[in-house]
Amino acid sequence: MPYINLQITKGATRQQKAQLVKEFTESLVRVLGKKPEHIHIVIQEIDGSDWGFAGELSDDDQA
């Protein structure tokens, strides 16, 4: 049972999330031969103020 926990900053549309789920599923089917019905994907959206990289919060460049 493949399980993907995808963490992204907030702002993706429902359509974008659906595309991510579809494409990750297709990749696991193609690369690992897994059955789509056994693949679980969880998308967690995180506030930019709770996500940091390169020494800064990711929402600092949006101000």
PDB file with SEQRES, HELIX, SHEET and CRYST1 records, atoms N, CA, C and O in Angstrom:
SEQRES   1 A   63  MET PRO TYR ILE ASN LEU GLN ILE THR LYS GLY ALA THR          
SEQRES   2 A   63  ARG GLN GLN LYS ALA GLN LEU VAL LYS GLU PHE THR GLU          
SEQRES   3 A   63  SER LEU VAL ARG VAL LEU GLY LYS LYS PRO GLU HIS ILE          
SEQRES   4 A   63  HIS ILE VAL ILE GLN GLU ILE ASP GLY SER ASP TRP GLY          
SEQRES   5 A   63  PHE ALA GLY GLU LEU SER ASP ASP ASP GLN ALA                  
HELIX    1 AA1 ARG A   14  LEU A   32  1                                  19    
HELIX    2 AA2 PRO A   36  HIS A   38  5                                   3    
HELIX    3 AA3 GLY A   48  ASP A   50  5                                   3    
HELIX    4 AA4 ASP A   60  GLN A   62  5                                   3    
SHEET    1 AA1 2 TYR A   3  THR A   9  0                                        
SHEET    2 AA1 2 HIS A  40  ILE A  46  1                                        
CRYST1    1.000    1.000    1.000  90.00  90.00  90.00 P 1           1          
ATOM      1  N   MET A   1       0.839  -1.181   0.000  1.00  0.00           N  
ATOM      2  CA  MET A   1       0.000   0.000   0.000  1.00  0.00           C  
ATOM      3  C   MET A   1       0.883   1.244   0.000  1.00  0.00           C  
ATOM      4  O   MET A   1       1.309   1.684   1.068  1.00  0.00           O  
ATOM      5  N   PRO A   2       1.169   1.818  -1.155  1.00  0.00           N  
ATOM      6  CA  PRO A   2       1.935   3.062  -1.175  1.00  0.00           C  
ATOM      7  C   PRO A   2       1.157   4.200  -0.523  1.00  0.00           C  
ATOM      8  O   PRO A   2      -0.056   4.325  -0.687  1.00  0.00           O  
ATOM      9  N   TYR A   3       1.881   5.011   0.208  1.00  0.00           N  
ATOM     10  CA  TYR A   3       1.306   6.175   0.884  1.00  0.00           C  
ATOM     11  C   TYR A   3       2.217   7.366   0.631  1.00  0.00           C  
ATOM     12  O   TYR A   3       3.413   7.313   0.917  1.00  0.00           O  
ATOM     13  N   ILE A   4       1.655   8.431   0.101  1.00  0.00           N  
ATOM     14  CA  ILE A   4       2.404   9.660  -0.133  1.00  0.00           C  
ATOM     15  C   ILE A   4       1.797  10.749   0.733  1.00  0.00           C  
ATOM     16  O   ILE A   4       0.584  10.963   0.726  1.00  0.00           O  
ATOM     17  N   ASN A   5       2.662  11.443   1.486  1.00  0.00           N  
ATOM     18  CA  ASN A   5       2.237  12.604   2.259  1.00  0.00           C  
ATOM     19  C   ASN A   5       2.900  13.806   1.605  1.00  0.00           C  
ATOM     20  O   ASN A   5       4.101  14.023   1.761  1.00  0.00           O  
ATOM     21  N   LEU A   6       2.124  14.576   0.883  1.00  0.00           N  
ATOM     22  CA  LEU A   6       2.622  15.714   0.124  1.00  0.00           C  
ATOM     23  C   LEU A   6       2.307  16.994   0.892  1.00  0.00           C  
ATOM     24  O   LEU A   6       1.142  17.302   1.144  1.00  0.00           O  
ATOM     25  N   GLN A   7       3.332  17.726   1.257  1.00  0.00           N  
ATOM     26  CA  GLN A   7       3.148  18.975   1.986  1.00  0.00           C  
ATOM     27  C   GLN A   7       3.480  20.130   1.059  1.00  0.00           C  
ATOM     28  O   GLN A   7       4.562  20.190   0.474  1.00  0.00           O  
ATOM     29  N   ILE A   8       2.520  21.053   0.936  1.00  0.00           N  
ATOM     30  CA  ILE A   8       2.687  22.220   0.081  1.00  0.00           C  
ATOM     31  C   ILE A   8       2.218  23.456   0.839  1.00  0.00           C  
ATOM     32  O   ILE A   8       1.444  23.358   1.791  1.00  0.00           O  
ATOM     33  N   THR A   9       2.698  24.624   0.403  1.00  0.00           N  
ATOM     34  CA  THR A   9       2.166  25.841   0.993  1.00  0.00           C  
ATOM     35  C   THR A   9       0.758  26.063   0.456  1.00  0.00           C  
ATOM     36  O   THR A   9       0.416  25.618  -0.640  1.00  0.00           O  
ATOM     37  N   LYS A  10      -0.056  26.764   1.252  1.00  0.00           N  
ATOM     38  CA  LYS A  10      -1.455  26.998   0.877  1.00  0.00           C  
ATOM     39  C   LYS A  10      -1.550  27.786  -0.415  1.00  0.00           C  
ATOM     40  O   LYS A  10      -0.679  28.593  -0.739  1.00  0.00           O  
ATOM     41  N   GLY A  11      -2.626  27.536  -1.143  1.00  0.00           N  
ATOM     42  CA  GLY A  11      -2.880  28.311  -2.351  1.00  0.00           C  
ATOM     43  C   GLY A  11      -3.198  27.495  -3.585  1.00  0.00           C  
ATOM     44  O   GLY A  11      -3.640  28.055  -4.588  1.00  0.00           O  
ATOM     45  N   ALA A  12      -2.988  26.191  -3.547  1.00  0.00           N  
ATOM     46  CA  ALA A  12      -3.297  25.359  -4.715  1.00  0.00           C  
ATOM     47  C   ALA A  12      -4.809  25.227  -4.867  1.00  0.00           C  
ATOM     48  O   ALA A  12      -5.541  25.137  -3.881  1.00  0.00           O  
ATOM     49  N   THR A  13      -5.257  25.217  -6.100  1.00  0.00           N  
ATOM     50  CA  THR A  13      -6.681  25.029  -6.365  1.00  0.00           C  
ATOM     51  C   THR A  13      -7.041  23.546  -6.253  1.00  0.00           C  
ATOM     52  O   THR A  13      -6.165  22.682  -6.230  1.00  0.00           O  
ATOM     53  N   ARG A  14      -8.322  23.274  -6.187  1.00  0.00           N  
ATOM     54  CA  ARG A  14      -8.787  21.889  -6.151  1.00  0.00           C  
ATOM     55  C   ARG A  14      -8.333  21.156  -7.418  1.00  0.00           C  
ATOM     56  O   ARG A  14      -7.927  19.995  -7.363  1.00  0.00           O  
ATOM     57  N   GLN A  15      -8.408  21.847  -8.553  1.00  0.00           N  
ATOM     58  CA  GLN A  15      -7.990  21.255  -9.828  1.00  0.00           C  
ATOM     59  C   GLN A  15      -6.499  20.910  -9.812  1.00  0.00           C  
ATOM     60  O   GLN A  15      -6.112  19.853 -10.310  1.00  0.00           O  
ATOM     61  N   GLN A  16      -5.675  21.762  -9.261  1.00  0.00           N  
ATOM     62  CA  GLN A  16      -4.241  21.483  -9.171  1.00  0.00           C  
ATOM     63  C   GLN A  16      -3.971  20.289  -8.264  1.00  0.00           C  
ATOM     64  O   GLN A  16      -3.123  19.450  -8.569  1.00  0.00           O  
ATOM     65  N   LYS A  17      -4.694  20.215  -7.150  1.00  0.00           N  
ATOM     66  CA  LYS A  17      -4.520  19.076  -6.240  1.00  0.00           C  
ATOM     67  C   LYS A  17      -4.946  17.780  -6.918  1.00  0.00           C  
ATOM     68  O   LYS A  17      -4.284  16.751  -6.778  1.00  0.00           O  
ATOM     69  N   ALA A  18      -6.047  17.833  -7.650  1.00  0.00           N  
ATOM     70  CA  ALA A  18      -6.522  16.646  -8.367  1.00  0.00           C  
ATOM     71  C   ALA A  18      -5.478  16.187  -9.385  1.00  0.00           C  
ATOM     72  O   ALA A  18      -5.254  14.988  -9.548  1.00  0.00           O  
ATOM     73  N   GLN A  19      -4.845  17.129 -10.062  1.00  0.00           N  
ATOM     74  CA  GLN A  19      -3.809  16.790 -11.037  1.00  0.00           C  
ATOM     75  C   GLN A  19      -2.604  16.151 -10.351  1.00  0.00           C  
ATOM     76  O   GLN A  19      -2.034  15.189 -10.866  1.00  0.00           O  
ATOM     77  N   LEU A  20      -2.215  16.681  -9.189  1.00  0.00           N  
ATOM     78  CA  LEU A  20      -1.107  16.089  -8.443  1.00  0.00           C  
ATOM     79  C   LEU A  20      -1.411  14.646  -8.052  1.00  0.00           C  
ATOM     80  O   LEU A  20      -0.571  13.761  -8.217  1.00  0.00           O  
ATOM     81  N   VAL A  21      -2.616  14.416  -7.533  1.00  0.00           N  
ATOM     82  CA  VAL A  21      -3.011  13.065  -7.127  1.00  0.00           C  
ATOM     83  C   VAL A  21      -2.989  12.130  -8.336  1.00  0.00           C  
ATOM     84  O   VAL A  21      -2.493  11.007  -8.252  1.00  0.00           O  
ATOM     85  N   LYS A  22      -3.524  12.598  -9.444  1.00  0.00           N  
ATOM     86  CA  LYS A  22      -3.558  11.783 -10.663  1.00  0.00           C  
ATOM     87  C   LYS A  22      -2.148  11.434 -11.132  1.00  0.00           C  
ATOM     88  O   LYS A  22      -1.863  10.277 -11.442  1.00  0.00           O  
ATOM     89  N   GLU A  23      -1.265  12.432 -11.183  1.00  0.00           N  
ATOM     90  CA  GLU A  23       0.064  12.198 -11.721  1.00  0.00           C  
ATOM     91  C   GLU A  23       0.956  11.381 -10.785  1.00  0.00           C  
ATOM     92  O   GLU A  23       1.749  10.561 -11.248  1.00  0.00           O  
ATOM     93  N   PHE A  24       0.833  11.595  -9.476  1.00  0.00           N  
ATOM     94  CA  PHE A  24       1.584  10.752  -8.538  1.00  0.00           C  
ATOM     95  C   PHE A  24       1.105   9.304  -8.643  1.00  0.00           C  
ATOM     96  O   PHE A  24       1.913   8.375  -8.626  1.00  0.00           O  
ATOM     97  N   THR A  25      -0.196   9.119  -8.749  1.00  0.00           N  
ATOM     98  CA  THR A  25      -0.751   7.769  -8.880  1.00  0.00           C  
ATOM     99  C   THR A  25      -0.233   7.109 -10.154  1.00  0.00           C  
ATOM    100  O   THR A  25       0.215   5.962 -10.127  1.00  0.00           O  
ATOM    101  N   GLU A  26      -0.296   7.834 -11.267  1.00  0.00           N  
ATOM    102  CA  GLU A  26       0.191   7.279 -12.537  1.00  0.00           C  
ATOM    103  C   GLU A  26       1.665   6.893 -12.454  1.00  0.00           C  
ATOM    104  O   GLU A  26       2.074   5.876 -13.014  1.00  0.00           O  
ATOM    105  N   SER A  27       2.460   7.701 -11.759  1.00  0.00           N  
ATOM    106  CA  SER A  27       3.887   7.398 -11.616  1.00  0.00           C  
ATOM    107  C   SER A  27       4.113   6.112 -10.825  1.00  0.00           C  
ATOM    108  O   SER A  27       4.942   5.284 -11.202  1.00  0.00           O  
ATOM    109  N   LEU A  28       3.376   5.947  -9.729  1.00  0.00           N  
ATOM    110  CA  LEU A  28       3.537   4.738  -8.918  1.00  0.00           C  
ATOM    111  C   LEU A  28       3.078   3.494  -9.675  1.00  0.00           C  
ATOM    112  O   LEU A  28       3.660   2.419  -9.529  1.00  0.00           O  
ATOM    113  N   VAL A  29       2.041   3.647 -10.477  1.00  0.00           N  
ATOM    114  CA  VAL A  29       1.570   2.527 -11.297  1.00  0.00           C  
ATOM    115  C   VAL A  29       2.631   2.177 -12.337  1.00  0.00           C  
ATOM    116  O   VAL A  29       2.965   1.005 -12.511  1.00  0.00           O  
ATOM    117  N   ARG A  30       3.161   3.184 -13.026  1.00  0.00           N  
ATOM    118  CA  ARG A  30       4.130   2.969 -14.104  1.00  0.00           C  
ATOM    119  C   ARG A  30       5.480   2.471 -13.584  1.00  0.00           C  
ATOM    120  O   ARG A  30       6.043   1.519 -14.123  1.00  0.00           O  
ATOM    121  N   VAL A  31       5.993   3.111 -12.544  1.00  0.00           N  
ATOM    122  CA  VAL A  31       7.345   2.801 -12.073  1.00  0.00           C  
ATOM    123  C   VAL A  31       7.389   1.565 -11.181  1.00  0.00           C  
ATOM    124  O   VAL A  31       8.287   0.732 -11.307  1.00  0.00           O  
ATOM    125  N   LEU A  32       6.413   1.450 -10.278  1.00  0.00           N  
ATOM    126  CA  LEU A  32       6.444   0.355  -9.297  1.00  0.00           C  
ATOM    127  C   LEU A  32       5.440  -0.759  -9.580  1.00  0.00           C  
ATOM    128  O   LEU A  32       5.451  -1.791  -8.909  1.00  0.00           O  
ATOM    129  N   GLY A  33       4.572  -0.555 -10.570  1.00  0.00           N  
ATOM    130  CA  GLY A  33       3.581  -1.570 -10.888  1.00  0.00           C  
ATOM    131  C   GLY A  33       2.488  -1.709  -9.836  1.00  0.00           C  
ATOM    132  O   GLY A  33       1.879  -2.771  -9.706  1.00  0.00           O  
ATOM    133  N   LYS A  34       2.240  -0.646  -9.093  1.00  0.00           N  
ATOM    134  CA  LYS A  34       1.215  -0.697  -8.042  1.00  0.00           C  
ATOM    135  C   LYS A  34      -0.173  -0.515  -8.633  1.00  0.00           C  
ATOM    136  O   LYS A  34      -0.331   0.090  -9.694  1.00  0.00           O  
ATOM    137  N   LYS A  35      -1.177  -1.040  -7.943  1.00  0.00           N  
ATOM    138  CA  LYS A  35      -2.563  -0.871  -8.367  1.00  0.00           C  
ATOM    139  C   LYS A  35      -3.076   0.474  -7.849  1.00  0.00           C  
ATOM    140  O   LYS A  35      -2.866   0.807  -6.683  1.00  0.00           O  
ATOM    141  N   PRO A  36      -3.744   1.246  -8.707  1.00  0.00           N  
ATOM    142  CA  PRO A  36      -4.229   2.565  -8.295  1.00  0.00           C  
ATOM    143  C   PRO A  36      -5.103   2.529  -7.046  1.00  0.00           C  
ATOM    144  O   PRO A  36      -5.063   3.447  -6.226  1.00  0.00           O  
ATOM    145  N   GLU A  37      -5.891   1.468  -6.906  1.00  0.00           N  
ATOM    146  CA  GLU A  37      -6.807   1.385  -5.758  1.00  0.00           C  
ATOM    147  C   GLU A  37      -6.076   1.138  -4.436  1.00  0.00           C  
ATOM    148  O   GLU A  37      -6.686   1.197  -3.369  1.00  0.00           O  
ATOM    149  N   HIS A  38      -4.782   0.863  -4.506  1.00  0.00           N  
ATOM    150  CA  HIS A  38      -4.001   0.652  -3.290  1.00  0.00           C  
ATOM    151  C   HIS A  38      -3.154   1.875  -2.912  1.00  0.00           C  
ATOM    152  O   HIS A  38      -2.454   1.866  -1.899  1.00  0.00           O  
ATOM    153  N   ILE A  39      -3.226   2.906  -3.725  1.00  0.00           N  
ATOM    154  CA  ILE A  39      -2.391   4.095  -3.517  1.00  0.00           C  
ATOM    155  C   ILE A  39      -3.159   5.148  -2.731  1.00  0.00           C  
ATOM    156  O   ILE A  39      -4.286   5.504  -3.073  1.00  0.00           O  
ATOM    157  N   HIS A  40      -2.527   5.637  -1.676  1.00  0.00           N  
ATOM    158  CA  HIS A  40      -3.129   6.681  -0.834  1.00  0.00           C  
ATOM    159  C   HIS A  40      -2.244   7.916  -0.881  1.00  0.00           C  
ATOM    160  O   HIS A  40      -1.027   7.831  -0.718  1.00  0.00           O  
ATOM    161  N   ILE A  41      -2.871   9.066  -1.108  1.00  0.00           N  
ATOM    162  CA  ILE A  41      -2.136  10.330  -1.169  1.00  0.00           C  
ATOM    163  C   ILE A  41      -2.835  11.342  -0.287  1.00  0.00           C  
ATOM    164  O   ILE A  41      -4.036  11.574  -0.422  1.00  0.00           O  
ATOM    165  N   VAL A  42      -2.077  11.948   0.622  1.00  0.00           N  
ATOM    166  CA  VAL A  42      -2.608  12.980   1.506  1.00  0.00           C  
ATOM    167  C   VAL A  42      -1.892  14.283   1.184  1.00  0.00           C  
ATOM    168  O   VAL A  42      -0.662  14.334   1.162  1.00  0.00           O  
ATOM    169  N   ILE A  43      -2.660  15.332   0.934  1.00  0.00           N  
ATOM    170  CA  ILE A  43      -2.079  16.649   0.690  1.00  0.00           C  
ATOM    171  C   ILE A  43      -2.314  17.501   1.930  1.00  0.00           C  
ATOM    172  O   ILE A  43      -3.450  17.710   2.353  1.00  0.00           O  
ATOM    173  N   GLN A  44      -1.228  17.983   2.497  1.00  0.00           N  
ATOM    174  CA  GLN A  44      -1.310  18.875   3.652  1.00  0.00           C  
ATOM    175  C   GLN A  44      -0.885  20.262   3.208  1.00  0.00           C  
ATOM    176  O   GLN A  44       0.211  20.448   2.679  1.00  0.00           O  
ATOM    177  N   GLU A  45      -1.760  21.232   3.427  1.00  0.00           N  
ATOM    178  CA  GLU A  45      -1.434  22.609   3.093  1.00  0.00           C  
ATOM    179  C   GLU A  45      -0.923  23.321   4.338  1.00  0.00           C  
ATOM    180  O   GLU A  45      -1.519  23.234   5.412  1.00  0.00           O  
ATOM    181  N   ILE A  46       0.182  24.020   4.174  1.00  0.00           N  
ATOM    182  CA  ILE A  46       0.824  24.673   5.300  1.00  0.00           C  
ATOM    183  C   ILE A  46       0.919  26.165   5.010  1.00  0.00           C  
ATOM    184  O   ILE A  46       1.288  26.574   3.909  1.00  0.00           O  
ATOM    185  N   ASP A  47       0.584  26.965   6.005  1.00  0.00           N  
ATOM    186  CA  ASP A  47       0.706  28.413   5.882  1.00  0.00           C  
ATOM    187  C   ASP A  47       2.138  28.801   5.544  1.00  0.00           C  
ATOM    188  O   ASP A  47       3.087  28.194   6.040  1.00  0.00           O  
ATOM    189  N   GLY A  48       2.287  29.800   4.707  1.00  0.00           N  
ATOM    190  CA  GLY A  48       3.623  30.287   4.364  1.00  0.00           C  
ATOM    191  C   GLY A  48       4.394  30.763   5.579  1.00  0.00           C  
ATOM    192  O   GLY A  48       5.623  30.714   5.603  1.00  0.00           O  
ATOM    193  N   SER A  49       3.664  31.229   6.596  1.00  0.00           N  
ATOM    194  CA  SER A  49       4.324  31.698   7.820  1.00  0.00           C  
ATOM    195  C   SER A  49       4.814  30.537   8.685  1.00  0.00           C  
ATOM    196  O   SER A  49       5.536  30.743   9.660  1.00  0.00           O  
ATOM    197  N   ASP A  50       4.413  29.311   8.320  1.00  0.00           N  
ATOM    198  CA  ASP A  50       4.836  28.121   9.055  1.00  0.00           C  
ATOM    199  C   ASP A  50       5.833  27.286   8.253  1.00  0.00           C  
ATOM    200  O   ASP A  50       6.132  26.152   8.628  1.00  0.00           O  
ATOM    201  N   TRP A  51       6.345  27.833   7.162  1.00  0.00           N  
ATOM    202  CA  TRP A  51       7.226  27.095   6.269  1.00  0.00           C  
ATOM    203  C   TRP A  51       8.450  27.968   6.004  1.00  0.00           C  
ATOM    204  O   TRP A  51       8.318  29.107   5.556  1.00  0.00           O  
ATOM    205  N   GLY A  52       9.617  27.445   6.274  1.00  0.00           N  
ATOM    206  CA  GLY A  52      10.826  28.230   6.055  1.00  0.00           C  
ATOM    207  C   GLY A  52      11.836  27.494   5.199  1.00  0.00           C  
ATOM    208  O   GLY A  52      11.898  26.265   5.213  1.00  0.00           O  
ATOM    209  N   PHE A  53      12.627  28.250   4.455  1.00  0.00           N  
ATOM    210  CA  PHE A  53      13.747  27.704   3.694  1.00  0.00           C  
ATOM    211  C   PHE A  53      14.722  28.836   3.400  1.00  0.00           C  
ATOM    212  O   PHE A  53      14.339  30.004   3.344  1.00  0.00           O  
ATOM    213  N   ALA A  54      15.950  28.484   3.220  1.00  0.00           N  
ATOM    214  CA  ALA A  54      17.012  29.456   2.927  1.00  0.00           C  
ATOM    215  C   ALA A  54      17.070  30.553   3.992  1.00  0.00           C  
ATOM    216  O   ALA A  54      17.419  31.696   3.694  1.00  0.00           O  
ATOM    217  N   GLY A  55      16.730  30.205   5.217  1.00  0.00           N  
ATOM    218  CA  GLY A  55      16.832  31.148   6.323  1.00  0.00           C  
ATOM    219  C   GLY A  55      15.681  32.119   6.459  1.00  0.00           C  
ATOM    220  O   GLY A  55      15.747  33.031   7.284  1.00  0.00           O  
ATOM    221  N   GLU A  56      14.622  31.953   5.672  1.00  0.00           N  
ATOM    222  CA  GLU A  56      13.479  32.861   5.733  1.00  0.00           C  
ATOM    223  C   GLU A  56      12.171  32.085   5.680  1.00  0.00           C  
ATOM    224  O   GLU A  56      12.126  30.952   5.202  1.00  0.00           O  
ATOM    225  N   LEU A  57      11.105  32.713   6.177  1.00  0.00           N  
ATOM    226  CA  LEU A  57       9.777  32.140   6.029  1.00  0.00           C  
ATOM    227  C   LEU A  57       9.335  32.333   4.583  1.00  0.00           C  
ATOM    228  O   LEU A  57       9.652  33.345   3.959  1.00  0.00           O  
ATOM    229  N   SER A  58       8.610  31.369   4.062  1.00  0.00           N  
ATOM    230  CA  SER A  58       8.273  31.423   2.643  1.00  0.00           C  
ATOM    231  C   SER A  58       7.317  32.556   2.292  1.00  0.00           C  
ATOM    232  O   SER A  58       7.217  32.931   1.124  1.00  0.00           O  
ATOM    233  N   ASP A  59       6.606  33.114   3.285  1.00  0.00           N  
ATOM    234  CA  ASP A  59       5.714  34.230   2.974  1.00  0.00           C  
ATOM    235  C   ASP A  59       6.438  35.574   3.025  1.00  0.00           C  
ATOM    236  O   ASP A  59       5.833  36.599   2.711  1.00  0.00           O  
ATOM    237  N   ASP A  60       7.724  35.600   3.413  1.00  0.00           N  
ATOM    238  CA  ASP A  60       8.474  36.861   3.464  1.00  0.00           C  
ATOM    239  C   ASP A  60       8.624  37.482   2.075  1.00  0.00           C  
ATOM    240  O   ASP A  60       8.631  38.707   1.950  1.00  0.00           O  
ATOM    241  N   ASP A  61       8.742  36.664   1.038  1.00  0.00           N  
ATOM    242  CA  ASP A  61       8.928  37.209  -0.320  1.00  0.00           C  
ATOM    243  C   ASP A  61       7.625  37.641  -0.965  1.00  0.00           C  
ATOM    244  O   ASP A  61       7.636  38.165  -2.079  1.00  0.00           O  
ATOM    245  N   GLN A  62       6.504  37.432  -0.292  1.00  0.00           N  
ATOM    246  CA  GLN A  62       5.204  37.821  -0.833  1.00  0.00           C  
ATOM    247  C   GLN A  62       4.753  39.178  -0.330  1.00  0.00           C  
ATOM    248  O   GLN A  62       3.722  39.686  -0.773  1.00  0.00           O  
ATOM    249  N   ALA A  63       5.496  39.772   0.578  1.00  0.00           N  
ATOM    250  CA  ALA A  63       5.084  41.053   1.162  1.00  0.00           C  
ATOM    251  C   ALA A  63       5.397  42.208   0.248  1.00  0.00           C  
ATOM    252  O   ALA A  63       5.116  43.358   0.587  1.00  0.00           O  
TER     253      ALA A  63                                                      
END                                                                             
